[in-house]
Amino acid sequence: MTTSFDFNPLVSPHREDPHPFYRDARSRPLQMSPTLGAYMVTRYEDLRTVIDDPATFSSAAAVPKIYSNAPEVVEVLRRNNVPETNAVVNEDEPAHTPVRRVFDAGFTGARVRAMLPTMHATADALIDAFPADGADLVGGYAIPFVQTVINAIIGFPAEDAEQIQIWTDDQNTLWNVLAPVEEHLAAAERMGAYTRYLQALIDDRRAHPREDLLSDLVHGANGFPGVPDDYTQCIVRGAARVAGFDTTRDAITATVYAVLANPAIRERVLADPVKMIPKATEEILRRDAPHRGLFRVTTRDTELSGTSLPAGTPLLLLFGSGNRDEAVFPDPDAVDLDRPNVRDHLAFGRGMHVCPGAPMARAEIRVALEHLTQRLPGMRLADGFEPVYIASYFFRGLESLRVSW
C-alpha cells in the first residue's frame, strides 16, 4: 500500500478534476485513502462485485453517522433530540425491504407524471425571470427548479424552501467528516429546529394524509406499514431531501455545460431535442456522475482484486471512476451521444440500493433542458466562463454556470 496515494475531494487538484487520479487508481492495486479512512474502489467490475454482494459488503456505513461526530457536536445533537440519520441506503436485509418499499411509493411512475405540470410551470417561470442578457443556471435555474420539485414530492410548504435548504446543507455538513468542528457545531444546533419542524409535519400528516412522501412514510404504502417518526425524519432529511436535491441539481447543470461546451453535441440537441436530450442525459450521467460514491464495510474476511480485506474493512465506492473505466466505456472522457452501453453507468447505483428517485431525476433533467433549448436556442457559455466545482464530500457539481444569449 502506498500511503502517499491519497484522495481528498475538497482540495486541489481533486476538487477541480478527480479523473486523472481515478485513472491512476484504476491501474493500481486497491488503495487505502488515509484522508477518508477507506479503501477506494475505482474499477467498474470491482464496483459491481461489491454492489452485487451485500452479504459480504454491508451498507451499514453507506453514509456517515451524524452521531459519530466530535463529542461536543454529539452533545448538541442529543440536547436537541435530533435522531440519527439511518437512511434507507444504510440498511441491509431484512430491514431494508419494508422501508424501501414504503419509500418507493413517493417516486412511482404515477407520481412522476403528476409532477410534470409543476416541472414545466417552474421551468417557464424561472426562464421568464432571467435577466435580458444572461443568467447563472445554477443559482437562477437548477437550484430553485429542483427545490420546487423535491419539496413538493416530500410535502414541504413552498414558502419554506429557503429554510429547508439551509437545514439540508446542515445535514450535508454533519455527514462531511472533513468539515471543521465549528461548522459541525453550528449545523447541529440548527438541526434541533429542523427536528421540531419535521415532527409538526409528521403529526399533521397523521391526522390529515395527502398525496406526498411524508404521508406514505407515516401511513405506509405498497402493503407495508408506516415507519416510526424518528425514522421518517431521517429518511426525509437524508435519502429524500439531500439525495433528491444535490444530485439532480448537479446533473442538470453538468448536462447543459457539456452540451454548450461541445458545438457538435449542441447542434444535435437543438436539431432533435426529443431524441437527443435523453441521450445527452444518460451520457453525462455516465461521464460526470453527480454523486461521488458511498461507503461499504466488509462483514467477513474477503478479497477484492487480489487485495485481502479483513472483516470490518471500510470501502469507498467511487462511481464516477467506474463510469469512466476504459475497460467498459471506450474513449471514456469523450461525450458520445451514441454510446451503445451508456445505460450500464452507475450514476444511480445498482442492485438493492439503486436510487428510487432515478425516474423522477431523469424527468427533471429532461424538462429542464427542453425548456432551455426551446426558449433560448441561442444560449451559449458566457465569455470567459471557466468551470469551478463545489467543495463537496459526496457530490460533484458546478458552483455556477454563466450563460448568455
PECOR-V137758 format. One record per residue. RES is the residue in one letter. PSI is psi in degrees with one decimal (999 if undefined). OMEGA is omega in radians with two decimals (999 if undefined). Layout:
# PECOR-V137758
RES|PSI|OMEGA  RES|PSI|OMEGA
This chain:
# PECOR-V137758
M|133.2|3.12  T|104.5|-3.03  T|-20.7|-3.13  S|-9.9|3.14  F|96.6|-2.94  D|165.7|-3.13  F|127.4|3.08  N|104.4|-3.04  P|-6.8|-3.09  L|-10.6|-3.03  V|165.2|3.10  S|143.8|0.03  P|-4.1|-3.04  H|-28.9|3.11  R|-45.3|-3.10  E|-46.0|-3.08  D|101.5|-3.13  P|-7.1|-2.94  H|-34.5|3.00  P|-39.2|3.08  F|-46.0|3.12  Y|-43.4|-3.11  R|-43.1|3.10  D|-42.5|-3.11  A|-36.3|-3.14  R|-22.0|-3.12  S|-3.8|-3.08  R|163.9|2.93  P|162.6|3.14  L|131.2|-3.04  Q|144.7|3.03  M|133.4|3.00  S|111.4|3.10  P|-34.8|-3.12  T|-44.7|-3.07  L|-13.2|3.10  G|34.7|-3.10  A|151.9|2.98  Y|138.7|-3.10  M|119.6|3.11  V|110.9|-2.95  T|-21.0|-3.12  R|142.9|-3.07  Y|-49.3|-3.10  E|-34.5|3.06  D|-39.9|3.10  L|-43.8|3.11  R|-39.6|3.12  T|-45.8|-3.12  V|-48.7|-3.08  I|-37.6|-3.05  D|1.2|3.14  D|68.2|-3.10  P|-18.9|3.10  A|-31.9|3.13  T|-34.6|-3.08  F|93.7|-3.03  S|147.5|3.06  S|6.5|-3.05  A|-27.4|-3.14  A|24.8|-3.05  A|-47.6|2.98  V|149.9|-3.08  P|154.6|3.07  K|133.3|3.14  I|-22.8|3.10  Y|7.0|2.99  S|4.2|3.09  N|178.5|-3.12  A|152.7|-3.08  P|-38.2|-3.11  E|-31.0|3.08  V|-43.4|3.11  V|-37.9|3.12  E|-41.5|3.12  V|-42.6|3.13  L|-43.8|-3.13  R|-40.8|-3.13  R|-31.7|-3.13  N|5.4|3.12  N|39.7|3.13  V|121.6|3.14  P|152.8|3.06  E|153.3|-3.13  T|74.6|3.05  N|74.2|-3.08  A|162.7|-3.14  V|-35.2|-3.08  V|-17.1|3.13  N|-7.3|-3.02  E|138.2|2.93  D|169.2|3.04  E|149.6|0.13  P|-0.6|-3.07  A|-23.7|-3.00  H|-49.4|-2.97  T|-48.4|-3.11  P|-40.4|-3.13  V|-41.5|-3.12  R|-40.5|-3.12  R|-35.0|3.06  V|-44.3|3.14  F|-39.1|-3.13  D|-27.4|-3.08  A|-25.0|-3.14  G|-9.4|-3.00  F|32.1|3.10  T|168.0|3.07  G|-37.6|3.12  A|-40.3|3.12  R|-38.8|3.10  V|-48.0|-3.14  R|-37.9|-3.14  A|-26.8|-3.13  M|-12.4|-3.06  L|-44.2|3.10  P|-39.3|3.09  T|-42.7|3.12  M|-48.9|-3.10  H|-44.3|-3.12  A|-40.1|-3.13  T|-44.6|3.13  A|-45.2|-3.14  D|-44.7|-3.12  A|-39.8|-3.14  L|-41.1|3.11  I|-37.7|3.08  D|-31.2|-3.07  A|-1.4|3.14  F|147.2|2.96  P|166.5|-3.01  A|-29.0|-2.97  D|-6.2|-3.11  G|176.3|-3.08  A|165.6|2.95  D|113.5|-3.04  L|-5.8|3.01  V|-66.3|-3.08  G|-30.3|-3.05  G|-5.2|-3.07  Y|-65.6|-3.03  A|-44.5|-3.09  I|-56.4|-3.12  P|-31.8|3.11  F|-52.8|-3.09  V|-37.6|3.07  Q|-47.0|-3.10  T|-43.7|-3.08  V|-52.1|-3.05  I|-34.1|3.10  N|-38.6|3.11  A|-39.6|3.11  I|-46.2|-3.12  I|-41.6|-3.07  G|21.2|3.08  F|138.9|3.03  P|136.7|-3.07  A|-33.3|-3.08  E|-11.6|-3.12  D|10.4|-3.00  A|-43.4|-3.09  E|-45.0|-3.14  Q|-38.6|3.10  I|-39.0|-3.13  Q|-37.8|3.08  I|-46.4|3.14  W|-36.1|3.11  T|-41.5|3.07  D|-35.2|3.09  D|-40.3|3.09  Q|-45.0|3.10  N|-40.0|3.13  T|-42.8|-3.13  L|-27.2|3.05  W|-22.8|-3.02  N|101.4|-3.08  V|-13.0|-3.13  L|-5.4|3.14  A|149.9|3.12  P|150.2|-3.11  V|-30.1|3.11  E|-38.8|3.10  E|-37.7|3.08  H|-42.2|-3.12  L|-45.1|-3.14  A|-40.8|3.12  A|-41.2|-3.13  A|-37.3|3.14  E|-44.1|-3.13  R|-25.7|-3.13  M|-20.0|3.05  G|-43.9|3.11  A|-38.3|3.10  Y|-42.6|3.14  T|-45.2|-3.14  R|-38.3|3.12  Y|-47.7|-3.13  L|-38.0|-3.13  Q|-36.4|3.10  A|-39.0|3.09  L|-39.9|3.10  I|-45.1|3.13  D|-39.3|3.11  D|-44.1|-3.12  R|-28.2|3.08  R|-38.9|3.14  A|-30.5|-3.04  H|76.8|-3.10  P|149.1|3.12  R|-177.8|3.05  E|73.1|3.10  D|168.9|-3.09  L|-38.7|3.11  L|-44.3|3.13  S|-39.6|3.09  D|-45.3|-3.10  L|-36.2|-3.12  V|-44.1|-2.99  H|-14.4|-3.11  G|164.8|-3.12  A|162.7|3.08  N|32.0|3.11  G|5.0|3.14  F|148.0|-3.11  P|165.3|3.06  G|167.6|-3.11  V|157.6|-3.13  P|157.0|-3.07  D|-44.2|-3.13  D|-39.6|-3.13  Y|-37.1|3.05  T|-44.4|3.10  Q|-44.1|-3.09  C|-43.2|-3.14  I|-43.9|-3.13  V|-46.4|-3.11  R|-44.6|-2.99  G|-72.6|-3.01  A|-32.2|-3.11  A|-60.8|-2.96  R|-41.6|3.12  V|-57.7|-3.08  A|-33.2|-3.12  G|-9.0|-3.13  F|-62.1|-2.98  D|-46.6|-3.07  T|-42.4|-3.10  T|-41.2|3.04  R|-49.9|-3.06  D|-32.8|3.10  A|-38.8|3.11  I|-51.3|-3.07  T|-34.2|3.09  A|-39.5|-3.13  T|-45.6|3.11  V|-44.7|-3.13  Y|-45.0|-3.13  A|-39.6|3.13  V|-46.0|-3.09  L|-28.2|-3.11  A|-10.0|-3.12  N|98.4|-3.04  P|-38.9|-3.13  A|-37.5|3.10  I|-44.1|3.13  R|-43.3|-3.12  E|-42.1|-3.14  R|-39.5|-3.13  V|-43.4|3.14  L|-33.7|-3.10  A|-31.7|-3.09  D|69.9|-3.04  P|-34.5|-3.10  V|-40.6|-3.12  K|-37.5|-2.96  M|-28.1|3.12  I|-44.8|3.05  P|-37.6|3.10  K|-44.8|3.12  A|-39.4|3.13  T|-50.6|-3.10  E|-41.0|-3.11  E|-36.9|3.13  I|-32.4|2.99  L|-38.1|3.08  R|-53.3|-2.99  R|-35.9|-3.07  D|61.9|-3.10  A|124.5|-3.07  P|-20.2|3.13  H|123.1|-3.03  R|-45.2|-3.14  G|175.0|-3.11  L|164.3|-3.12  F|155.4|2.95  R|164.4|3.06  V|136.6|-3.10  T|139.2|3.13  T|-12.4|-3.13  R|168.0|3.03  D|131.5|-3.10  T|-174.5|3.14  E|142.9|3.09  L|118.2|-3.12  S|40.6|3.07  G|-2.3|3.12  T|126.4|3.11  S|132.7|-3.10  L|107.2|3.10  P|159.4|3.05  A|137.5|-3.14  G|7.4|-3.14  T|126.7|3.10  P|143.0|3.10  L|143.9|3.01  L|117.7|-3.14  L|111.9|-3.08  L|88.0|-3.08  F|-36.3|-3.13  G|-32.3|3.08  S|-46.5|3.13  G|-33.8|-3.12  N|-12.9|3.06  R|24.4|3.10  D|115.7|-3.07  E|-17.6|3.10  A|-17.8|-3.10  V|-38.2|-3.09  F|95.4|3.13  P|144.9|-3.10  D|58.6|-2.91  P|-22.8|-3.11  D|-14.1|-3.11  A|156.0|2.99  V|109.2|-3.07  D|103.9|-3.10  L|-10.5|-3.12  D|21.0|-3.12  R|120.2|-3.00  P|-29.1|-3.08  N|26.1|-3.03  V|-32.3|-3.09  R|-3.7|3.06  D|0.0|-3.11  H|162.6|-3.06  L|20.5|-3.08  A|-32.0|3.12  F|16.5|-3.09  G|-156.9|-3.04  R|157.3|3.02  G|-148.9|-3.02  M|-23.2|-3.13  H|18.1|3.07  V|143.3|-3.03  C|120.2|3.12  P|-22.8|-3.11  G|8.7|-3.09  A|-45.4|3.11  P|-37.7|3.11  M|-43.1|3.14  A|-43.2|3.11  R|-40.4|3.12  A|-41.4|3.13  E|-45.6|3.14  I|-45.8|-3.11  R|-49.5|-3.11  V|-43.7|-3.14  A|-42.5|3.14  L|-36.8|3.11  E|-46.2|-3.09  H|-38.2|3.11  L|-44.4|-3.11  T|-34.4|3.13  Q|-43.3|-3.03  R|-29.5|-3.01  L|62.7|-3.09  P|-20.7|3.12  G|8.7|-3.10  M|138.8|3.11  R|163.8|3.05  L|139.5|3.13  A|148.1|3.12  D|130.2|3.09  G|2.5|-3.11  F|131.2|3.03  E|130.7|-3.09  P|132.9|3.02  V|130.2|-3.05  Y|144.9|-3.12  I|149.5|3.03  A|97.4|-3.04  S|141.1|3.14  Y|-43.3|-3.03  F|-24.2|-2.95  F|155.5|3.08  R|113.6|-3.10  G|163.7|-3.12  L|141.8|3.02  E|-36.7|3.12  S|160.8|3.05  L|89.3|-3.07  R|126.6|-3.13  V|159.1|3.08  S|170.2|3.05  W|999|999
